[in-house]
């Protein structure tokens, strides 16, 4: 029996999805589930800061950050995704390089901030990915991380792990990510939820945080990495 190669399997999957993902991603960042992420980032991170878009896919989010005045480096393990990213941006707007979340290949203390949207769970070790984020951030840097909420359909990609199989998507709950971040010495300084239309009809403001997270399609955190982390 051959050894499962997560990196190769993941790269193959995303290479094959590059075309369809690109068109979906534009809609998500323009008017869908990701439309409020860059405005959220602007609340905490000043324009001109260096941001690593970790798991950048076809680069639509990287472009939005660049248009907001940030200096952006996008990292992805799929060469096909990176090619789409280069096509989606003008020369000099962003830098795109190949790497994975646990070993992105950037020097220590390279960035003022990291954005990782629905990518931490698409790694073979979310914990190792968070450690890598800490490594590449400057002391006092920021990490904006969005993960699939409990109501997100894509979580089905993790189901086969219950049979002991290796999976490409290792989903975690919002409260689990917050705990992992705390173990890494990070401090949560902001958060918001994205919901399906049915949940938006509820009086979410009256619910405790754990119930809001339980109803979410995606949960977006802003963490600060203390200088002593």
C-alpha angles and dihedrals in degrees: 000000000000124000115257110247105203095184094053093043092049094047091050092051095049093043088057092048098046097103098046094039093054094059092045092047093056090057093047094052095040102047110341139074095320101045095103097048100087093045087051091051091050089060090066110020122060121230113264093042120132112248129187113211096208109202092012097174110187092353101248092130090045089054091050090052092049091050088052090058103264129133103238136199115184120203126192136154094223115086090196090055091048091052089054089049092054090049091050094054135055120246110281096015095103139357117232123197136170120252143114130249097254094044109023096163097231122130122257117276092015102139142046090213145003128216116198113172117183089336107097090070090047090070132088090241120024089187093055089047091056090050089053090052089054090050096053096042122092115241107281092021128148134241121200107193127178121190134182112269125224093268096052114118094213089070086084086080087075097050098096091064086078087069091052093258125142111252135192094221118057101183120198132189122252092248090050092054090049090052092048090049090052090051087056091053096254123147121217110229102165144006144169138183132232116210142192115250093257092057092046088065090065125087093255095168091069095053125095116251096257092056093047089053091047090057096045130115089199134003120207122201134189113206130183117214106216118228089247094053 
